[in-house]
Amino acid sequence: MLPPVVHPTRYNERHHRCEYIVPEIHPSHTKNITHHHYKHMHSYPHTESFADTVSHQHFHCPPGHPPAPRPGFPPRRPFF
């Protein structure tokens, strides 16, 4: 028998994968702001009214005397 022939070692690779879950937290926040703005609208309603006044004067003349003439007016005629 002949001496053995040794060939170079043949390498084979096997890959094994191990997965790890690493939680990565990225917080976010939204602030909702409601703005209340009051606009005061001023108005000035105005009303107007009218009034009439009436006055009377009564004169009692002695019998037989017609009323005295008034300045700026012609004398009045008696009713009778």
Secondary structure by P-SEA (a helix, b strand, c coil): ccccccccbbbbbbbbbbbbbbbbbbbbbbbbbbbbbbbbbbbbbbbbbbbbbbbbbbbbccccccccccccccbbbbcc
